[in-house]
Amino acid sequence: MENLFQEIVSFIRSIYNQPDGCIPLHAPVFDGNEKKYLEECIDSTYVSSVGKYVDRFEEEMAEYTGAKKAVACVNGTSALHLALRLVGVEPGSEVLTQPLTFIATANAISYCGAKPVFLDVDMDTLGLSPIALRTWLEESTIKRINKSSNQPETINKTSSRPISACVPMHTFGHPCRINEIVEICREYNIPVVEDAAESVGSFYNDQHTGTFGEVGILSFNGNKVITSGGGGMMLFKDEALAIKAKHLTTQAKVQHPWEFMHDALGYNYRMPNINAALGLAQLEQLPKLLESKRKIAETYQDFFLNIHKARGQRANIQCVKEPDNSSSNYWLNCLIFPDKKHRDSFLQYTNDKGVMTRPAWRLMNELEMYANAQGDLQINARTIAERLVNIPSSSC
């Protein structure tokens, strides 16, 4: 296999025209108005949570995604935490999600005092499986009327806890079957919060990810398709809920010329103006970045298809392609190896040669803090976790 791995490394280096040195997994590209907007922001002295760039970034991201309103946050995790609170996730409740995800998804649930329930993913989307979701709900829950609120709710038969939300994640930028998930959750009176942290620029049935559920969240961390250095965003179709969200991100401070008045438990979650300036300049570059990333993905797909034709089963390495009815941002290109042994050998070889590759995350319920979480068998998630590798995916 070493000859094959060497051929792959040489090909990756040719894509990025970098014959030696380290090739990162995903690096930001700053060739637009980034410096201009940052300088304007610094000159204005409004570099913290007040300034025109925060408003502009929210307005233009809402327009791009088709959301009614967008509210910027300091990072994607804080956006997810607040989104869960906004839809009613409370201590002692449970939230359905997937085990194949970044830990922020599970941690945000825990910040609310809720318990995650991990359900399997689909092999083609890498995201929460509607079949697994419906199966678990049919077998493990009951519907009833809450005596206090007189509202319908869904209860876990094993734990007797209410299911307060569902958080599907669009893994590595590939849209999951979000319309089916939303429909199933509607039947069970479960609000959906979309973790679209990795999928800015991804669409399902021509609708941007993060706009299907009650709230969706995006991330603009330094390794994402576009970055604000650190930052996140909540997407809303309910304007009143967005106004409430913006209020809570600013410590629930009531507007007053000089008094410090607060009317709720709020958070210091507002995105600084200087980060929004960077994010706005990046958003202007998004169409060009997406075009570049799609070309890179297609180049990888052609290469591995040709490798497979030339070497047969000895080179049975599959590229993950965008699912049906989807347009993926191809944030990170993914390879699926025939088994864990070959996957681990590839990881060792590529990283030794200065080409950064990474496995998928450790499944959430294999981590100590979530080892006792409830869930299903997660057959697909375990297969993916053992065989998947992310390869360099920066825009050129």
Backbone hydrogen bonds, N-H to C=O, Kabsch-Sander energy under -0.5 kcal/mol:
donor,donor_aa,acceptor,acceptor_aa,energy
5,F,1,M,-2.7
6,Q,2,E,-2.6
7,E,3,N,-1.9
8,I,4,L,-2.1
9,V,5,F,-2.5
10,S,6,Q,-2.4
11,F,7,E,-1.9
12,I,8,I,-2.5
13,R,9,V,-2.4
14,S,10,S,-1.7
15,I,11,F,-1.9
16,Y,12,I,-1.7
17,N,14,S,-0.7
18,Q,13,R,-2.4
23,I,354,G,-2.6
31,D,29,V,-0.6
37,Y,33,N,-2.9
38,L,34,E,-2.3
39,E,35,K,-2.5
40,E,36,K,-2.2
41,C,37,Y,-2.4
42,I,38,L,-2.6
43,D,39,E,-2.7
44,S,40,E,-1.6
45,T,41,C,-0.7
45,T,42,I,-1.0
46,Y,41,C,-0.5
47,V,45,T,-1.5
54,V,51,G,-0.6
55,D,51,G,-1.0
56,R,52,K,-2.5
57,F,53,Y,-2.6
58,E,54,V,-2.2
59,E,55,D,-2.6
60,E,56,R,-2.8
61,M,57,F,-2.0
62,A,58,E,-2.2
63,E,59,E,-2.0
64,Y,60,E,-2.2
65,T,61,M,-2.5
66,G,62,A,-1.8
67,A,62,A,-0.9
68,K,236,F,-2.0
69,K,236,F,-1.7
71,V,234,M,-2.3
73,C,232,G,-2.6
74,V,269,Y,-1.5
76,G,231,G,-0.6
79,A,75,N,-1.7
80,L,76,G,-2.3
81,H,77,T,-2.6
82,L,78,S,-2.4
83,A,79,A,-2.2
84,L,80,L,-2.3
85,R,81,H,-1.8
86,L,82,L,-2.5
87,V,83,A,-1.5
88,G,85,R,-1.3
89,V,84,L,-2.4
92,G,113,G,-2.2
93,S,90,E,-1.7
94,E,162,P,-2.5
95,V,115,K,-2.4
96,L,165,A,-2.3
97,T,117,V,-2.7
98,Q,167,V,-0.5
101,T,99,P,-1.3
105,T,102,F,-1.8
106,A,102,F,-0.6
107,N,103,I,-2.9
108,A,104,A,-2.5
109,I,105,T,-1.1
110,S,106,A,-1.9
111,Y,107,N,-2.5
112,C,108,A,-0.9
112,C,109,I,-0.7
113,G,110,S,-2.1
114,A,109,I,-1.7
115,K,93,S,-2.2
117,V,95,V,-2.5
118,F,374,Q,-2.3
119,L,97,T,-2.8
119,L,117,V,-0.6
122,D,127,G,-2.5
126,L,122,D,-2.0
129,S,120,D,-2.4
133,L,129,S,-2.5
134,R,130,P,-2.8
135,T,131,I,-2.6
136,W,132,A,-2.3
137,L,133,L,-2.3
138,E,134,R,-2.7
139,E,135,T,-2.2
140,S,136,W,-2.8
141,T,137,L,-1.2
142,I,155,I,-2.1
144,R,153,E,-2.4
146,N,144,R,-0.5
146,N,151,Q,-3.3
150,N,146,N,-2.4
153,E,144,R,-2.9
155,I,142,I,-3.1
156,N,161,R,-2.9
157,K,140,S,-2.9
157,K,155,I,-0.5
158,T,140,S,-0.5
160,S,156,N,-2.6
163,I,154,T,-2.9
164,S,94,E,-2.8
164,S,162,P,-0.7
165,A,94,E,-0.9
166,C,191,P,-1.9
167,V,96,L,-3.5
170,H,195,D,-2.0
171,T,169,M,-1.3
173,G,170,H,-1.6
174,H,171,T,-2.3
178,I,176,C,-2.5
181,I,177,R,-1.9
182,V,178,I,-2.6
183,E,179,N,-1.9
184,I,180,E,-2.4
185,C,181,I,-2.5
186,R,182,V,-2.0
187,E,183,E,-1.5
188,Y,184,I,-1.0
189,N,186,R,-1.2
190,I,185,C,-2.8
193,V,166,C,-2.6
193,V,191,P,-0.5
194,E,192,V,-0.5
194,E,215,V,-2.4
195,D,168,P,-2.7
196,A,194,E,-1.3
196,A,217,I,-1.5
199,S,196,A,-1.6
202,S,199,S,-2.2
203,F,327,S,-2.6
204,Y,207,Q,-3.1
205,N,325,N,-3.2
207,Q,204,Y,-1.5
208,H,65,T,-0.6
209,T,202,S,-2.3
211,T,208,H,-1.2
214,E,192,V,-1.6
215,V,192,V,-1.2
216,G,235,L,-1.8
217,I,194,E,-2.2
218,L,233,M,-2.5
219,S,197,A,-1.0
220,F,231,G,-3.3
222,G,229,G,-0.8
224,K,221,N,-2.1
228,S,220,F,-2.3
230,G,228,S,-1.6
232,G,73,C,-2.1
233,M,218,L,-1.8
234,M,71,V,-2.8
235,L,216,G,-3.3
236,F,69,K,-2.8
237,K,214,E,-0.7
239,E,237,K,-0.6
242,A,238,D,-1.8
243,I,239,E,-2.2
244,K,240,A,-2.0
245,A,241,L,-2.3
246,K,242,A,-2.5
247,H,243,I,-1.9
248,L,244,K,-2.3
249,T,245,A,-1.9
250,T,246,K,-0.6
250,T,247,H,-0.9
251,Q,248,L,-1.0
251,Q,267,Y,-2.2
252,A,247,H,-1.7
253,K,250,T,-1.3
254,V,261,M,-3.4
261,M,254,V,-0.5
261,M,259,E,-0.9
263,D,252,A,-1.7
266,G,264,A,-1.0
267,Y,248,L,-3.3
269,Y,249,T,-1.6
269,Y,267,Y,-1.4
270,R,249,T,-1.2
271,M,72,A,-0.5
273,N,48,S,-6.0
274,I,47,V,-1.5
275,N,272,P,-0.5
276,A,272,P,-2.0
277,A,273,N,-2.1
278,L,274,I,-1.4
279,G,275,N,-2.6
280,L,276,A,-2.8
281,A,277,A,-1.7
282,Q,278,L,-2.0
283,L,279,G,-2.5
284,E,280,L,-1.6
285,Q,281,A,-0.7
285,Q,282,Q,-1.0
286,L,282,Q,-0.6
286,L,283,L,-1.0
289,L,285,Q,-2.4
290,L,286,L,-2.9
291,E,287,P,-2.0
292,S,288,K,-2.1
293,K,289,L,-2.4
294,R,290,L,-2.3
295,K,291,E,-1.9
296,I,292,S,-2.1
297,A,293,K,-2.4
298,E,294,R,-2.4
299,T,295,K,-2.1
300,Y,296,I,-2.5
301,Q,297,A,-2.5
302,D,298,E,-2.3
303,F,299,T,-2.2
304,F,300,Y,-2.6
305,L,301,Q,-1.8
306,N,302,D,-2.3
307,I,303,F,-2.3
308,H,304,F,-2.1
309,K,305,L,-2.2
310,A,306,N,-2.2
311,R,307,I,-2.5
312,G,308,H,-2.5
314,R,311,R,-1.1
315,A,312,G,-2.2
316,N,313,Q,-1.3
317,I,315,A,-2.3
318,Q,316,N,-0.5
318,Q,336,I,-2.3
320,V,334,C,-2.4
321,K,319,C,-0.6
326,S,323,P,-1.2
327,S,203,F,-2.8
329,N,173,G,-0.9
331,W,172,F,-0.6
332,L,172,F,-1.1
333,N,391,I,-0.6
335,L,389,V,-2.9
336,I,318,Q,-2.9
337,F,335,L,-0.5
337,F,387,R,-2.3
343,R,339,D,-1.9
344,D,340,K,-2.9
345,S,341,K,-2.0
346,F,342,H,-2.2
347,L,343,R,-2.3
348,Q,344,D,-2.2
349,Y,345,S,-2.5
350,T,346,F,-2.7
351,N,347,L,-1.9
352,D,348,Q,-1.9
353,K,349,Y,-1.5
354,G,351,N,-1.1
355,V,350,T,-2.7
356,M,23,I,-2.4
356,M,354,G,-0.7
358,R,390,N,-1.8
360,A,388,L,-0.7
364,M,99,P,-2.1
366,E,363,L,-2.1
367,L,364,M,-1.6
370,Y,367,L,-1.3
371,A,368,E,-1.0
373,A,370,Y,-1.6
374,Q,116,P,-0.5
376,D,118,F,-1.5
382,R,378,Q,-2.2
383,T,379,I,-1.9
384,I,380,N,-2.7
385,A,381,A,-2.6
386,E,382,R,-1.5
387,R,383,T,-1.1
387,R,384,I,-0.7
388,L,384,I,-2.4
389,V,335,L,-2.3
390,N,358,R,-3.8
391,I,333,N,-2.1
393,S,25,L,-3.2
